[in-house]
Amino acid sequence: MDPMTKMWMSLIAILIMGLSVFLITFARNRTKGLLRGVLSVIAFVIMLIGLLGGLASIM
């Protein structure tokens, strides 16, 4: 993989992780009950996708 592609992949992974941090912060501060749990699970899945994207950019 060329260096430019690695750069873009890592940038996208960082943005995805930022989205998950925003989502978990929103879920914990503004929601309650089942919606809070669902948003937390979605944020966790998004964080895993960002982690895999970051790892792929290193390889």
N, C-alpha and C positions, 0 to 999 in steps of 0.2 A: 504494500500500500504506500502511495507517495505521501510526502510530508504534508501537503495541502489537505488531502483527504483526512489525515489523522487530526489536523488542526480543527477542521470543521466537525468531525465526529466528537472531539473532546468539548468543543464549544456547545454543541447540541446537548451533550450529556450534562454539562454544567447547567444549562437552561432548564432541562428536564428536572434535575435535582432541585433547582430553585423553585420550580412550580410545585414540587411535592412538599417543600418546606412551607410555602405559602398556603397550600391546601391543608396541611396538618395544623398550622397555626390558626387558620380560619375555623377549622372543625373544632378545635379545643376552646376557642374563645367565644364563638358565636352560635354554636349548635348544641343540642342536647339529645339524649336518647339514641334511637336507632340510626338517625341521620349522622350523628357523630361517629358511630362505629363504622358505618358504611364509608364515610369520607376518609376516615383513618385507614381503612383497608385499601381504598383506592390510592391514597397517598403512598402507602407502603409499596404497592405494586409499581407505581410510577417511579419510586426511588430505586427499586430493583432494576427497572428498565434503564434508568440513568446509570446505575452501577455497571450494568453489562455493556452499555455504550462506552463508558469510560475505559473499561477493561479492553474492549475491542480496539479503542484508539491507541492503547499502549502496545498491543501486539503487532 
